[in-house]
Amino acid sequence: MKTLHMAVCVLVGVSMLNLAGGAGAQQGYPSRPIRFIVPFAPGAGTDFVARLVGRKLTERLGQQVIVENRTGASGTIGTDLVAKSAPDGYTLLLGFLGPLALNPNLEKVPYSPQRDFAGVSLLASAYSVLVVHPSLPVKTVKDLIGLAKARPGELNYASSGTGTNVYLVSELFKMRTGIDMAHIPYKGTAPAAIALLSGEAQVLFGSVIGVLPHVRTNRLRALAVLSPKRSRLLSSVPTLVEAGVGGVDVAFWYALVVPAATPSEIVARLHADIVAIATTPDYQTQLERQGLELITSRPEQFSAFLQSELDKWGKVIKAAGIRAD
C-alpha cells in the first residue's frame, strides 16, 4: 500500500508539473516565430489577406508571423498540413471556402473540416461580379438571360477549373436562372480572365478587384455584383438581386484557423488581436482597396458557420452533379 501511495504521489506530481508547464507556455505565447500557411500560390486573394494579417499580427504579438504558401490539390495539401500540425498556436491556417467547404463535398479529403480545425475568427469576404465581353450584345442581366434562353448552349463562360469556386458560382447562376451555357475551364483565374479579355470566352464571374481596371477601360462590361449591397468600387453596377436574380449572393470568405486541440487561451489571445487589428483604419482601408469586406466572428461561432457552408454547397454540388477533375 505504501508503494502504491508513493506511485500515486509521483504521478500526481508529474501531472501538476505538466499542467504548470503548459499554462506557463500559454502565458508566454508566443515565444518563437509563427507559421501562417496559405494553401494557394502567391498573388492570390488568400495570399494578400494572409500577408496583411500576418504583418499586423507580427506587430501585436512581438514575434514574426511567417507566411508560407503550400499549394496543391485546390488547397487540400496546405490545409491538411495544418490539420496534422502540433496544436500549439505556432501553425496557423488561412482558411478559405474552397478547402474547408467545397473540396470536402467534391472528393475525399484527408481531414475533417469540423473535427480537425478550430476557428479563431472570420477575416474578410469577397464577392464576384458578373462580367461579359463587350462583343456580347447584352447590357443587363435580363438581356443575358434572354439571349442564353434564345440560344441554349451557344453562349459560354470561363472558370478557373471544374470544381473551383468560380465554376460553382457559375453553375449556381445557371440553376437559378434556368439557362444553359457551355463551360470552358482554364488552369487558374488569370488564364480565365485573359480568355475573356481576348473574346475567347464570353462570360465570367470574376473578383471585383480583378475586373475593375478592365471595366473602367470598357474592355469588359459589368452586369451585376453578387453581394447583398452594391460595391463601393462599382457603385453604378446593380446587385444580382436588384437585377432580378436571387439566391446567388455568394461570399468567398477568409478565416484564421488553427488545429482543433489548440488551447483555448491561445485561441482567445489570437481572437483578441484580430478584433483589435480590425478596428485600425489602415487595415480597413487596405481590405477595401482590394474589394474585400471586413468581417469578424467569435471562435464559438465558426463551427456553425462552417457547417452551414458545407450544407449549402453540398446541395448545390449534388443538384448540379458536379465532381472534381
C-alpha positions, 0 to 999 in steps of 0.5 A: 500500500505504501508503494502504491501511495508513493506511485500515486504521489509521483504521478500526481506530481508529474501531472501538476508539473505538466499542467504548470508547464503548459499554462506557463507556455500559454502565458508566454505565447508566443515565444518563437516565430509563427507559421501562417500557411496559405494553401494557394500560390502567391498573388492570390486573394488568400495570399494578400489577406494572409500577408496583411494579417500576418504583418499586423499580427507580427506587430501585436504579438512581438514575434514574426508571423511567417507566411508560407504558401503550400499549394496543391490539390485546390488547397487540400495539401496546405490545409491538411498540413495544418490539420496534422500540425502540433496544436500549439498556436505556432501553425496557423491556417488561412482558411478559405471556402474552397478547402474547408467547404467545397473540396470536402463535398467534391472528393475525399479529403484527408481531414475533417473540416469540423473535427480537425480545425478550430476557428479563431475568427472570420477575416474578410469576404469577397464577392464576384461580379458578373462580367461579359465581353463587350462583343456580347450584345447584352447590357443587363442581366435580363438581356443575358438571360434572354439571349442564353434562353434564345440560344441554349448552349451557344453562349459560354463562360470561363472558370478557373477549373471544374470544381473551383469556386468560380465554376460553382458560382457559375453553375449556381447562376445557371440553376437559378436562372434556368439557362444553359451555357457551355463551360470552358475551364482554364488552369487558374483565374488569370488564364480565365480572365485573359480568355475573356479579355481576348473574346475567347470566352464570353462570360465570367464571374470574376473578383471585383478587384480583378475586373475593375481596371478592365471595366473602367477601360470598357474592355469588359462590361459589368452586369451585376455584383453578387453581394447583398449591397452594391460595391463601393468600387462599382457603385453604378453596377446593380446587385444580382438581386436588384437585377432580378436574380436571387439566391446567388449572393455568394461570399468567398470568405477568409478565416484564421484557423488553427488545429482543433486541440489548440488551447483555448487561451491561445485561441482567445489571445489570437481572437483578441488581436484580430478584433483589435487589428480590425478596428485600425483604419489602415487595415480597413482601408487596405481590405477595401482597396482590394474589394474585400469586406471586413468581417469578424466572428467569435471562435464559438461561432465558426463551427456553425458557420462552417457547417452551414457552408458545407450544407449549402454547397453540398446541395448545390454540388449534388443538384448540379452533379458536379465532381472534381477533375 
